[in-house]
Amino acid sequence: MNHLQVFGCGAYVFIPAEIRANKLAPKSELMTYLGNAPAGYGFMFMRSPNNVLFYATHCVFDEILFPRCPKQGQPLNIRLLEPVPPNRHSTHDAVPPPEDVGELLTPR
C-alpha cells in the first residue's frame, strides 16, 4: 500500500527546465495532491497561486502538510523556520585535534 497517498496533502513537485523561468528559479514547488493522472501515468496536482492543474511524475509527498487547510498552522518539521542557535560557532562543540598533529606538521 506504499503507492497510496493522502488526498489534499502537500507535495514538493519537480518543475522541468522547460517550465522554469530561468536557471536560478526553484526546481520544485509546493503543490496540493489531487490524485492520479487521468492517463494513469504520474500524479495530478494543483498549483496554489492560481489553481492550475499540473501533472508530474517526480515529487516528494508530505502527508502531514495540507496547504489548502485554513486551520493548519506552520508545519512542525521544517527546520528552515527555526531560529539559529546563538552559540553556533562555539569552541567547545568542535572536535579536538588528534594528539599526533605535531608529528604530521614537522618537516622530515
N, C-alpha and C positions, 0 to 999 in steps of 0.2 A: 504494500500500500504506500510505498515511497513516492509514487507518481501523483498522488492526490495532494492538492494544495487548498488552503482555506480561501473561500470566495471573499473578495474585497480586501485581502491583505496587501501589504506593500511589497514591492519587488524593485530591485535595482536592475534596470534593463540596460543592456549594452546598446549603444547608439552606433550604427555603422558610420564609416568615414564619409560616405556619400550624403548623409543627412546632417552631419555636424556642420556648424557654421565655419569653423577653421580648425587648425591643428591644436590650438590652445583650448578649445571648447571641451567640456567634460565628456568622458567616454561612456558614462552611464547616467541614468536619470531615475529618480524615484517615481514609480507609477503604481496604479491600482490594478490588481489582478482581477480579470473578469471571466476567465475560463480558457478552454482550449480553442484554438483557431478553427474556423469552420471547415477548412480542408483537412484537419486532423494533424497538421504538422506545425508545431510551435504553440505559442500561447497568445491570448488576446489581453491587452492592457488598455488602460485609459490614462492619457496624459492629463495632469492636473490643471494647468493654467487655462486650457480652452476645451477640455473634454473631448479630445480627438482619439479615435481608436488607433492602436498601434499593435502590430503583430511582430513577434520576435521569438527566437529560439534560445538565445543566450541571456540568462537572467539569474539573479540570486534572490530567493524569496525570504522575506522577513515576516513570519507568521504571527509575530507579536505586535507589529506595527500596522495600524489601519489608517491610511492617510485621509480618507473621507469621513471618518468618525469625528463629529464635533466635540464629543465629551472626552476624548482621549487627550491626555497631556503630552508632554515631551517623552520620547522613548527613553527608557531607562538604560539601555545597553549601548548607547553611543558615547564613546569616550571623548569625542571632539567637544562636547558641551561641558565637560568637567574643567574646573579651573586648574591651572598649572600649580603644582606644589611650590611653596615659597623657597624651600631649600633644594632646588632641583640639582644644583651643581655643588653640593656639599662634599667635602673631602672624606668624610667618614664612610660614605657609601661606595667609594671607589675601591677597586680590588687592589690590595697591597702588592708591590712588585716582588718578584721572587728573590730569594736570598743571594743567588749567584749571578746577579746582574753585573756586578763589578768585574767578574771574570770575563764576561762576554764583551764588555766595552773596552778592556785594556788591549792595546796592540801587541802582537806577538812577534 
